[in-house]
Amino acid sequence: MGKTALIVIDMINTYDHPDAELLIPSAESVVPVVADLLKRARRRDAPVIYVNDNFGEWRSHHGELLDKALSGPHAHLVEPLRPDDSSLFVVKARHSIFFETPLAYLLGQQGVERLVLCGQVTEQCVLYSSLDAHIRHFDVTVPRDAVAHIHADLADAALRMMERNMGAHLCDSRELWN
């Protein structure tokens, strides 16, 4: 099997958007889990790729997105997940990490065949990214405790769909890179 990459979805966030008040409690619970996954993946030299919404800031690059998130009122949700110098960063405009991004090319260049998807929002960006990874023949793992949601019932349904319809492996984050 080829390399496994940790994909961090939309965690560089200002939380200044509709439904943020519903997302924040779930994000608060997953931030320490994602931070731990980042440490373990980096310790194993697994590629870490942040794929993040640009929030309509088309003239921004990843550093500006990070600075904006760190200067906002929810910086405590971003600081523990700050990209390091070895992290890769892809900016996306829509829900899927693959939609009109260079991610598939980047993964091919890195020899990645398995994706561990973490981040937010389970019932939106994580779900659509899992589907797009599946149709591109990537093996997908989703640690249940490392994805944040807006609506718990929809997140549960999304996780079941990822597992049943897309062949995603669902697990606890402690099972990864130990």
C-alpha positions in Angstrom: 0.0 0.0 0.0 1.2 3.5 -0.8 1.6 6.3 1.7 -1.1 7.6 3.9 -1.7 11.4 4.1 -3.6 13.3 6.8 -6.0 15.7 5.3 -7.1 18.5 7.5 -10.3 20.0 6.1 -11.4 23.6 6.8 -9.9 23.9 10.3 -8.3 27.3 9.5 -11.5 29.1 10.2 -12.7 32.5 11.6 -16.0 31.0 12.5 -17.7 34.1 11.2 -20.3 32.4 9.0 -23.9 31.1 9.2 -24.2 28.1 11.5 -20.9 28.8 13.2 -22.6 29.0 16.6 -23.8 25.4 16.0 -20.4 24.2 14.8 -18.2 25.7 17.5 -19.1 23.3 20.3 -18.3 20.3 18.1 -15.1 22.0 16.8 -14.0 22.6 20.4 -14.2 18.9 21.1 -12.3 17.8 18.0 -9.5 20.4 18.0 -7.4 18.4 20.7 -8.0 15.2 18.8 -6.9 16.7 15.5 -3.9 18.3 17.2 -2.9 14.8 18.5 -3.4 13.3 15.0 -1.2 16.0 13.6 1.6 15.2 16.1 1.4 11.5 15.4 1.3 11.8 11.6 4.2 14.2 11.6 6.2 11.9 13.9 5.7 9.2 11.2 6.6 11.6 8.4 3.2 11.2 6.9 2.2 14.0 4.5 0.0 16.5 6.2 -2.2 18.5 3.8 -4.5 21.3 4.9 -7.3 21.8 2.4 -9.2 24.9 3.4 -12.0 27.1 2.2 -10.8 30.6 1.1 -13.9 32.2 2.5 -14.3 34.3 -0.7 -10.9 35.9 -0.2 -9.6 35.3 -3.7 -6.5 37.5 -3.3 -5.5 35.7 -0.1 -2.9 32.9 0.3 -2.8 30.4 3.1 -0.7 32.6 5.3 -3.2 35.4 5.1 -6.1 33.0 5.9 -4.2 31.7 8.9 -3.3 35.2 10.1 -7.0 36.2 9.8 -8.2 33.2 11.7 -5.6 33.6 14.4 -6.5 37.3 14.9 -10.2 36.5 15.4 -12.2 35.7 18.5 -11.9 31.9 17.9 -8.1 31.7 17.6 -8.1 29.1 20.3 -9.6 26.7 17.8 -6.9 27.4 15.2 -3.7 27.8 17.2 -3.3 24.1 18.2 -3.7 23.2 14.5 -1.3 25.6 13.0 0.5 24.3 9.9 4.2 23.7 10.4 6.9 24.2 7.8 6.5 20.7 6.3 2.7 21.0 5.9 1.2 21.4 2.5 -1.8 23.7 1.8 -4.4 23.6 -0.8 -7.1 26.3 -1.1 -10.6 25.2 -2.2 -13.7 27.2 -3.1 -16.4 24.6 -2.6 -17.3 21.6 -0.4 -15.1 18.9 -1.8 -11.3 19.0 -1.3 -11.0 17.8 -4.9 -13.4 20.2 -6.7 -11.2 22.3 -9.1 -8.1 22.0 -6.8 -4.7 20.5 -7.6 -5.1 18.0 -4.7 -5.3 14.8 -6.9 -2.2 15.8 -8.7 -0.4 16.6 -5.4 -1.4 13.2 -3.9 -0.1 11.4 -7.0 3.2 13.3 -6.8 3.5 12.3 -3.1 2.7 8.6 -3.8 -0.4 8.8 -1.5 -3.0 6.1 -1.8 -4.8 6.4 1.5 -6.4 9.5 3.0 -7.3 10.1 6.6 -9.9 12.8 6.5 -10.4 15.0 9.6 -11.8 18.4 10.2 -15.2 20.0 9.5 -18.0 19.8 8.6 -18.8 16.1 8.7 -22.2 16.3 6.9 -20.9 18.7 4.3 -17.2 19.0 3.3 -16.0 15.7 4.8 -18.9 13.8 3.2 -18.4 15.3 -0.3 -14.6 14.9 0.0 -15.0 11.2 1.0 -17.2 10.6 -2.1 -14.7 12.4 -4.4 -11.8 10.4 -2.9 -13.7 7.2 -3.4 -14.4 7.8 -7.1 -10.7 8.6 -7.5 -9.9 5.2 -6.0 -8.3 6.4 -2.8 -8.7 4.4 0.4 -10.5 6.6 2.9 -10.3 6.5 6.7 -12.4 8.9 8.8 -11.7 9.0 12.5 -15.2 9.7 14.0 -13.7 11.7 16.9 -11.8 14.0 14.6 -14.6 15.4 12.6 -16.8 18.3 13.7 -20.5 18.7 12.8 -23.3 21.3 12.7 -26.1 18.8 13.1 -25.3 15.6 15.0 -28.1 13.5 13.3 -26.9 14.5 9.8 -23.3 13.8 10.8 -24.2 10.3 12.0 -26.0 9.7 8.7 -23.0 11.1 6.7 -20.6 8.8 8.5 -22.9 5.8 7.8 -23.0 6.8 4.1 -19.2 7.1 3.9 -18.8 3.7 5.4 -21.6 1.9 3.5 -21.6 3.6 0.1 -18.0 4.8 -0.2 -16.2 2.0 1.6 -14.6 4.4 4.1 -13.0 2.9 7.1 -14.4 4.5 10.3 -12.3 4.4 13.4 -11.3 6.1 16.5 -8.3 8.5 16.1 -6.2 6.5 18.6 -6.1 3.6 16.1 -4.0 5.8 13.7 -0.2 6.2 13.7 0.4 4.5 17.0 
